[in-house]
Amino acid sequence: MTENIHFQCQIECSHFCCGGATVVSLPELKNFYRFFPITLAFQKVYPIDSFHENYIKDITFRYADFYIIGDFIAGNRFNKKCRHLKNSLCALHGKTKPLQCKIIPFSVTFPEKYQDIVIKEKRKLAFKNCKGFMENTPIIWNGFFLEESLKSDFEQLRKGLMSQRDIMEKIFKASNKSINFSKFLLSKSGIFELPLTEELINELFYRGYIEDPVDFLKYQKSLFIRELMNNNSKNSIFSQALSIIEKINML
């Protein structure tokens, strides 16, 4: 029997889910490159049954025995708190807020009717101390999303992941000589993170996802410098990303 999911975000515990990084899809890049340093990340996705497997085929690609999803990571995943969380409130709230943040606490790597499985696992881990799951909060899922805006944001994010699938697969396969690539394949979970290359930035420009590559590089350079200087960042990918940007002749 399906159990209703009650949820309403509570600002006093927003730091539990608003970590240092979020995910933005390809169509969202133009909205957020001025706010977040952008990198790439790959994770393995394990289908729980045939229905789930058919669902993820549109947003993942197959490599060896795994399904892998590629994302644009916005922010620094080693930071405990998002830079745009001000006094427990999102400074990007509204139309400019990333879709991934809008669909919290749900996950687009599972179909809509399996979101109770997502919540059950998240409440054991990332959302263990979340105060939003209270019986007196609104029911937002009962086998399906009850809010049209939530359903729309979920579908929009899924379409964004579908649109970048071919790019992510190409980048992943081209990275097979990396030591971290081999480690990622051998691990059951974890993240394989990469910087954006000059070739990728050019491709995104020609495909219309980056309107002004010079502006993109200018903002990305300043954001990577800020992270590396202000936080003594543990993310070595940021140093690599900055090095790539500084070598591009457009600046």
C-alpha positions as CSV (number, residue, x, y, z in Angstrom):
1,M,0.0,0.0,0.0
2,T,1.3,3.5,-1.0
3,E,2.1,5.7,2.0
4,N,1.4,9.4,1.6
5,I,4.5,11.7,1.8
6,H,4.0,14.8,3.9
7,F,6.6,17.4,3.5
8,Q,7.2,21.2,3.8
9,C,10.7,22.7,3.9
10,Q,11.6,24.2,7.3
11,I,14.1,27.0,7.2
12,E,15.7,26.1,10.6
13,C,17.1,22.8,9.2
14,S,17.8,24.0,5.6
15,H,21.5,23.5,6.2
16,F,21.0,19.7,6.3
17,C,20.0,19.5,2.6
18,C,21.4,22.7,1.1
19,G,25.0,21.5,0.9
20,G,27.9,23.0,-1.0
21,A,26.8,21.9,-4.4
22,T,23.7,21.2,-6.4
23,V,23.0,19.8,-9.9
24,V,22.0,21.9,-12.9
25,S,21.0,20.5,-16.2
26,L,22.3,21.6,-19.6
27,P,19.5,24.1,-20.4
28,E,20.1,25.7,-16.9
29,L,23.8,26.5,-17.4
30,K,23.1,29.9,-18.8
31,N,21.1,30.8,-15.7
32,F,23.7,29.7,-13.1
33,Y,27.3,30.1,-14.4
34,R,27.5,33.5,-12.8
35,F,26.5,32.1,-9.4
36,F,28.3,28.7,-9.2
37,P,31.6,27.2,-10.3
38,I,30.7,24.5,-12.8
39,T,32.2,21.0,-13.0
40,L,31.2,17.6,-14.3
41,A,30.4,14.6,-12.2
42,F,29.5,11.0,-12.9
43,Q,27.8,8.5,-10.7
44,K,26.6,4.9,-11.0
45,V,22.8,4.2,-11.0
46,Y,21.6,0.8,-10.0
47,P,18.0,0.0,-11.2
48,I,15.9,-1.8,-8.7
49,D,13.6,-3.5,-11.2
50,S,12.8,-3.6,-15.0
51,F,10.5,-0.6,-14.8
52,H,13.2,1.5,-13.1
53,E,15.8,0.2,-15.7
54,N,13.6,1.3,-18.6
55,Y,13.1,4.7,-16.9
56,I,16.8,5.5,-16.4
57,K,17.8,4.6,-20.0
58,D,16.8,8.0,-21.2
59,I,19.0,9.9,-18.7
60,T,21.9,7.5,-18.2
61,F,24.3,5.6,-20.5
62,R,25.6,2.1,-20.3
63,Y,29.3,1.5,-19.7
64,A,30.6,-2.0,-19.0
65,D,28.0,-3.4,-16.6
66,F,26.9,-0.1,-15.2
67,Y,24.4,2.6,-15.9
68,I,26.1,6.0,-15.4
69,I,24.6,9.4,-15.1
70,G,26.5,12.6,-15.9
71,D,25.7,15.9,-14.2
72,F,26.8,19.5,-14.2
73,I,27.8,20.2,-10.6
74,A,27.1,23.7,-9.5
75,G,29.1,24.7,-6.4
76,N,31.7,23.0,-4.3
77,R,30.5,19.6,-3.1
78,F,33.1,19.6,-0.3
79,N,31.5,22.7,1.4
80,K,29.0,22.0,4.1
81,K,26.7,24.8,3.1
82,C,25.6,26.4,-0.2
83,R,27.1,29.9,-0.7
84,H,23.6,31.2,-1.6
85,L,22.0,30.1,1.7
86,K,21.7,33.3,3.6
87,N,20.2,33.1,7.2
88,S,18.8,29.7,6.3
89,L,17.0,31.1,3.3
90,C,17.9,30.5,-0.4
91,A,19.0,33.8,-2.0
92,L,18.1,32.2,-5.4
93,H,14.6,31.3,-4.5
94,G,12.0,31.8,-7.2
95,K,12.3,31.4,-11.0
96,T,16.1,31.4,-10.9
97,K,16.4,28.5,-8.4
98,P,18.0,25.3,-9.7
99,L,15.4,22.6,-10.6
100,Q,17.2,20.1,-8.4
101,C,16.6,22.4,-5.4
102,K,13.0,22.9,-6.4
103,I,12.2,19.2,-6.3
104,I,13.7,18.5,-2.9
105,P,13.3,16.0,-1.3
106,F,12.7,13.9,-4.4
107,S,15.1,12.4,-7.0
108,V,14.8,12.4,-10.8
109,T,16.9,9.2,-11.0
110,F,13.7,7.3,-9.9
111,P,10.3,7.4,-11.6
112,E,7.5,9.4,-10.1
113,K,5.7,6.4,-8.6
114,Y,8.9,5.2,-6.8
115,Q,9.6,8.4,-4.9
116,D,8.5,6.7,-1.6
117,I,11.6,4.5,-2.0
118,V,13.7,7.6,-2.5
119,I,12.4,9.2,0.7
120,K,12.8,6.0,2.7
121,E,16.5,5.8,1.9
122,K,17.1,9.6,2.2
123,R,15.6,9.6,5.7
124,K,18.2,7.1,6.8
125,L,21.0,9.3,5.5
126,A,21.0,12.9,4.2
127,F,17.5,13.7,5.5
128,K,17.9,11.9,8.8
129,N,17.5,15.1,10.8
130,C,15.2,16.9,8.4
131,K,12.2,18.4,10.2
132,G,10.1,18.8,7.0
133,F,8.5,15.3,7.2
134,M,5.7,15.9,9.7
135,E,2.2,14.6,9.7
136,N,0.8,18.1,10.0
137,T,2.6,19.3,6.8
138,P,0.9,19.0,3.3
139,I,0.7,15.8,1.4
140,I,2.8,16.3,-1.7
141,W,2.9,12.7,-3.0
142,N,0.5,9.8,-2.9
143,G,1.9,7.7,-5.7
144,F,2.1,10.8,-7.8
145,F,3.0,14.4,-7.3
146,L,0.0,16.4,-6.1
147,E,1.5,19.8,-6.9
148,E,1.5,20.8,-10.6
149,S,4.6,23.0,-10.1
150,L,6.5,20.1,-8.5
151,K,5.5,17.7,-11.3
152,S,6.5,20.3,-13.9
153,D,9.9,20.9,-12.3
154,F,10.6,17.2,-12.1
155,E,9.8,16.6,-15.7
156,Q,11.8,19.7,-16.8
157,L,14.9,18.4,-15.0
158,R,14.4,15.0,-16.5
159,K,14.3,16.5,-20.0
160,G,17.4,18.5,-19.2
161,L,19.3,15.3,-18.2
162,M,18.0,13.6,-21.4
163,S,19.4,16.5,-23.5
164,Q,22.9,16.2,-22.1
165,R,23.1,12.4,-22.2
166,D,25.1,12.2,-25.4
167,I,27.6,14.8,-24.3
168,M,28.1,13.2,-20.9
169,E,28.7,9.8,-22.5
170,K,31.3,11.2,-24.9
171,I,33.2,13.0,-22.2
172,F,33.2,10.0,-19.9
173,K,34.5,7.6,-22.5
174,A,37.3,10.1,-23.4
175,S,38.4,10.2,-19.8
176,N,39.3,6.5,-19.6
177,K,43.0,7.1,-19.1
178,S,42.5,8.9,-15.8
179,I,43.6,7.1,-12.6
180,N,40.4,8.3,-11.0
181,F,38.4,6.8,-13.9
182,S,39.7,3.3,-13.0
183,K,39.0,3.9,-9.3
184,F,35.5,4.9,-10.1
185,L,34.8,1.8,-12.2
186,L,36.0,-0.4,-9.4
187,S,34.0,1.3,-6.7
188,K,30.3,0.6,-6.0
189,S,29.5,4.2,-5.4
190,G,31.2,7.6,-5.3
191,I,31.7,10.5,-7.7
192,F,34.0,10.9,-10.7
193,E,34.5,14.6,-11.1
194,L,36.1,16.4,-14.0
195,P,36.6,20.0,-15.1
196,L,35.0,21.5,-18.2
197,T,37.4,21.3,-21.1
198,E,37.9,24.0,-23.8
199,E,36.4,21.6,-26.4
200,L,33.3,21.1,-24.2
201,I,32.9,24.8,-23.7
202,N,33.1,25.4,-27.4
203,E,30.6,22.7,-28.1
204,L,28.1,24.1,-25.6
205,F,28.5,27.5,-27.2
206,Y,27.9,26.2,-30.7
207,R,24.9,24.2,-29.5
208,G,23.4,27.4,-28.0
209,Y,23.7,26.4,-24.3
210,I,26.3,29.1,-23.6
211,E,25.4,32.4,-25.2
212,D,28.7,34.3,-24.5
213,P,31.7,32.1,-23.9
214,V,33.9,35.0,-22.8
215,D,31.4,36.0,-20.2
216,F,31.1,32.4,-19.1
217,L,34.9,32.0,-18.7
218,K,35.2,35.4,-16.9
219,Y,32.7,34.5,-14.2
220,Q,33.9,30.9,-13.9
221,K,37.5,32.0,-13.4
222,S,36.5,34.4,-10.6
223,L,34.4,31.8,-8.9
224,F,37.1,29.2,-9.0
225,I,39.6,31.7,-7.6
226,R,37.2,32.7,-4.9
227,E,36.7,29.0,-3.8
228,L,40.4,28.2,-3.9
229,M,41.4,31.3,-1.9
230,N,38.6,31.6,0.6
231,N,38.0,28.0,1.5
232,N,41.4,26.4,1.1
233,S,39.4,24.1,-1.1
234,K,39.9,20.3,-0.9
235,N,38.5,20.0,-4.4
236,S,41.6,19.5,-6.6
237,I,39.4,19.6,-9.7
238,F,38.9,23.4,-9.1
239,S,42.7,23.9,-9.6
240,Q,42.5,22.0,-12.8
241,A,39.5,23.9,-14.0
242,L,41.2,27.2,-13.3
243,S,44.3,26.1,-15.2
244,I,42.2,25.2,-18.2
245,I,40.4,28.5,-18.2
246,E,43.6,30.5,-18.0
247,K,44.9,28.7,-21.1
248,I,41.9,29.5,-23.2
249,N,42.7,32.4,-25.6
250,M,39.2,33.9,-25.5
251,L,40.1,35.7,-22.2
